[in-house]
Amino acid sequence: GGMSIIDADVSGNNKIVPNSFLNFAFNAQVEYMITPMWGFYAQYSYIPYSASRGSDNFKGLSHDITLNGTVNILNLFRSDRSRASKWGLNINVGAGVGFYNTHVYAPNDGRIYENEITEQEVNSRAFVLPVGLSLEYAPVECLGIFLQAEYRMYQADDIDALVQGRSSDYMGYAGIGLRYKIAANKKRNSVKTISLMDHNPDKTDRAMIANKKHV
């Protein structure tokens, strides 16, 4: 779980996320690491969002389902790192669909606008492209604690209930999570955080012998 914030066509003094409000959000994912270098996961995200637009506000909720690829850049650049390493730093990129609902309301009395063409309640779906980073620490083989940050592009311009400006709306998410690694001790060690040397020691030893002969 963590916090979400919308980056859309709203104006204000805050140049990074203009007049946007923080909302509690969460996601759940099922992941399979093929090697310590890369893997893939399916993710469901529950993302509320809201912002002020001067005389009126808007708020909404998006249910996103995505398929993502992940690459451990620690193993990408340091395949010879310590076998005792319990850290993983992953780049995550994916694609999927978001089902969202948005409405505009008066901040003073909570009255919902549903009659105006440009500010009517929106129920729709959009193509979603999430990009992010995750940093994980595994204190034991079957358990991981991770920090995750994502920036999500929605191929739609009415998530903020108003079609104007940029053709796509965006969402940011940052949170902390707990990962349970199924059968990590029974079948094989967790490949989420270990080094390539620890994942395949036989191959590493053969490479070292071949290198010694070459020298």
C-alpha positions as CSV (number, residue, x, y, z in Angstrom):
1,G,0.0,0.0,0.0
2,G,1.0,3.6,-0.4
3,M,-0.1,7.0,-1.9
4,S,-1.3,8.0,-5.4
5,I,-1.4,11.4,-7.0
6,I,-2.8,12.5,-10.4
7,D,-0.9,14.5,-12.9
8,A,-3.5,15.9,-15.4
9,D,-4.9,19.1,-16.8
10,V,-5.2,21.1,-13.6
11,S,-3.5,24.4,-12.9
12,G,-2.0,25.8,-9.7
13,N,1.1,26.9,-8.0
14,N,2.5,23.4,-7.5
15,K,4.4,22.8,-10.8
16,I,5.0,19.1,-10.2
17,V,1.5,17.9,-9.3
18,P,-0.7,21.0,-9.6
19,N,-3.5,21.1,-7.0
20,S,-3.6,17.3,-6.8
21,F,-4.5,15.5,-3.5
22,L,-2.8,12.5,-2.0
23,N,-4.9,9.3,-1.8
24,F,-4.3,5.9,-0.2
25,A,-3.8,3.3,-2.9
26,F,-2.7,-0.3,-3.0
27,N,-1.8,-3.1,-5.4
28,A,-1.3,-6.9,-5.4
29,Q,0.9,-8.9,-7.7
30,V,2.0,-12.4,-8.6
31,E,5.5,-12.7,-9.9
32,Y,7.8,-15.3,-11.4
33,M,11.5,-14.6,-11.7
34,I,12.9,-16.7,-14.5
35,T,16.5,-15.9,-13.6
36,P,18.0,-13.5,-11.0
37,M,18.3,-11.1,-13.9
38,W,14.7,-10.8,-15.1
39,G,11.1,-12.0,-14.7
40,F,7.5,-10.9,-15.1
41,Y,4.4,-10.3,-12.9
42,A,0.7,-9.7,-13.2
43,Q,-0.5,-6.7,-11.1
44,Y,-3.9,-5.4,-9.9
45,S,-3.9,-1.8,-8.7
46,Y,-6.6,0.1,-6.8
47,I,-5.9,3.8,-7.4
48,P,-8.1,6.6,-6.1
49,Y,-7.3,10.1,-7.3
50,S,-8.6,13.7,-6.7
51,A,-7.7,17.3,-7.4
52,S,-8.9,20.9,-7.1
53,R,-9.8,22.9,-10.2
54,G,-10.7,26.2,-8.5
55,S,-14.4,26.5,-8.2
56,D,-14.9,22.8,-8.4
57,N,-13.0,19.6,-7.6
58,F,-12.9,16.1,-9.2
59,K,-12.3,12.7,-7.8
60,G,-12.3,9.2,-9.2
61,L,-11.1,5.6,-8.9
62,S,-9.2,3.4,-11.3
63,H,-8.9,-0.4,-11.3
64,D,-5.8,-1.3,-13.3
65,I,-4.8,-4.7,-14.5
66,T,-1.3,-4.9,-16.1
67,L,1.4,-7.4,-17.1
68,N,4.9,-6.2,-16.3
69,G,8.4,-7.2,-17.0
70,T,11.1,-6.7,-14.4
71,V,14.9,-6.5,-14.6
72,N,17.3,-6.6,-11.5
73,I,19.9,-4.0,-12.4
74,L,22.1,-5.0,-9.6
75,N,22.7,-8.4,-11.3
76,L,22.7,-6.7,-14.7
77,F,25.8,-4.6,-13.8
78,R,27.3,-6.7,-11.0
79,S,27.0,-10.4,-11.8
80,D,29.9,-11.1,-9.4
81,R,28.4,-9.4,-6.4
82,S,28.5,-11.2,-3.0
83,R,26.6,-14.4,-2.7
84,A,25.3,-13.2,0.6
85,S,23.6,-10.2,-0.9
86,K,20.0,-9.8,0.2
87,W,19.2,-6.7,-1.9
88,G,17.5,-6.3,-5.3
89,L,16.9,-3.2,-7.4
90,N,14.5,-3.7,-10.2
91,I,13.3,-1.6,-13.2
92,N,9.6,-2.5,-14.0
93,V,7.8,-1.8,-17.3
94,G,4.3,-3.0,-18.3
95,A,1.1,-2.6,-20.2
96,G,-2.6,-3.2,-19.5
97,V,-6.0,-1.6,-19.1
98,G,-7.5,0.7,-16.5
99,F,-11.2,0.9,-15.7
100,Y,-11.9,4.3,-14.2
101,N,-14.8,6.4,-12.9
102,T,-14.6,10.2,-12.4
103,H,-17.0,12.9,-11.3
104,V,-16.8,16.6,-10.7
105,Y,-18.3,18.1,-7.5
106,A,-18.6,21.4,-5.7
107,P,-16.1,21.5,-2.8
108,N,-18.5,23.6,-0.6
109,D,-21.6,21.5,-0.7
110,G,-20.5,18.3,-2.4
111,R,-23.0,18.7,-5.2
112,I,-22.1,16.4,-8.1
113,Y,-22.1,17.8,-11.7
114,E,-23.8,15.4,-14.1
115,N,-25.6,17.7,-16.5
116,E,-22.8,19.7,-18.1
117,I,-21.3,18.1,-21.2
118,T,-17.7,18.8,-20.3
119,E,-18.1,17.9,-16.6
120,Q,-20.3,14.9,-16.5
121,E,-19.5,11.7,-14.7
122,V,-17.1,9.6,-16.6
123,N,-17.1,5.8,-16.8
124,S,-14.6,4.4,-19.2
125,R,-11.4,2.4,-19.7
126,A,-8.0,3.2,-21.1
127,F,-4.7,1.6,-22.1
128,V,-2.2,1.9,-19.3
129,L,1.6,2.0,-19.4
130,P,3.3,1.8,-15.9
131,V,7.0,2.4,-15.5
132,G,8.7,2.1,-12.1
133,L,11.5,1.1,-9.7
134,S,11.4,-1.3,-6.7
135,L,14.0,-1.8,-4.0
136,E,13.8,-5.0,-2.1
137,Y,15.5,-6.5,1.0
138,A,15.1,-10.2,1.9
139,P,15.8,-10.8,5.6
140,V,15.0,-14.5,5.1
141,E,14.6,-16.7,2.0
142,C,10.8,-16.7,1.9
143,L,10.1,-13.0,2.8
144,G,10.9,-9.7,1.1
145,I,10.2,-6.1,2.1
146,F,10.2,-3.6,-0.8
147,L,9.7,0.0,-1.7
148,Q,8.0,0.7,-5.0
149,A,7.5,3.8,-7.1
150,E,5.5,4.0,-10.4
151,Y,4.5,6.5,-13.0
152,R,1.5,5.4,-15.0
153,M,0.4,6.9,-18.4
154,Y,-3.2,6.5,-19.3
155,Q,-4.1,6.8,-23.0
156,A,-7.1,8.9,-22.2
157,D,-7.7,12.6,-21.5
158,D,-10.9,12.5,-19.5
159,I,-9.6,10.9,-16.3
160,D,-9.8,14.4,-14.8
161,A,-13.4,14.7,-16.2
162,L,-12.3,17.4,-18.7
163,V,-10.9,17.0,-22.2
164,Q,-8.2,19.7,-22.8
165,G,-4.5,20.2,-22.9
166,R,-2.4,17.1,-23.0
167,S,-3.9,14.1,-24.8
168,S,-2.9,11.7,-22.0
169,D,-3.4,11.8,-18.2
170,Y,-0.8,10.4,-15.7
171,M,-0.7,9.0,-12.2
172,G,2.0,8.6,-9.7
173,Y,2.2,5.9,-7.0
174,A,4.7,5.3,-4.2
175,G,4.4,2.7,-1.4
176,I,5.8,-0.1,0.7
177,G,5.1,-3.8,0.3
178,L,5.6,-7.3,1.7
179,R,6.4,-10.2,-0.6
180,Y,6.0,-13.9,0.3
181,K,8.1,-16.3,-1.8
182,I,6.2,-19.5,-2.3
183,A,8.3,-22.7,-1.7
184,A,11.5,-20.6,-1.7
185,N,13.2,-23.1,0.7
186,K,11.8,-26.3,-0.7
187,K,12.3,-26.0,-4.5
188,R,15.1,-23.4,-4.8
189,N,16.4,-20.3,-3.2
190,S,14.6,-17.1,-4.0
191,V,15.9,-15.6,-7.2
192,K,14.5,-12.1,-6.5
193,T,17.5,-10.9,-4.6
194,I,20.4,-13.4,-4.9
195,S,23.4,-12.9,-7.2
196,L,24.0,-14.7,-10.5
197,M,26.9,-16.5,-8.8
198,D,24.7,-18.0,-6.1
199,H,21.9,-18.9,-8.6
200,N,24.2,-21.0,-10.8
201,P,27.4,-21.8,-9.0
202,D,28.4,-24.6,-11.4
203,K,28.4,-22.3,-14.3
204,T,30.3,-19.7,-12.4
205,D,33.0,-22.3,-11.4
206,R,33.3,-23.5,-15.0
207,A,33.8,-19.9,-16.1
208,M,36.5,-19.4,-13.5
209,I,38.4,-22.5,-14.6
210,A,38.2,-21.6,-18.2
211,N,39.4,-18.1,-17.4
212,K,42.4,-19.5,-15.4
213,K,43.4,-21.6,-18.4
214,H,43.1,-18.7,-20.7
215,V,45.4,-16.6,-18.4
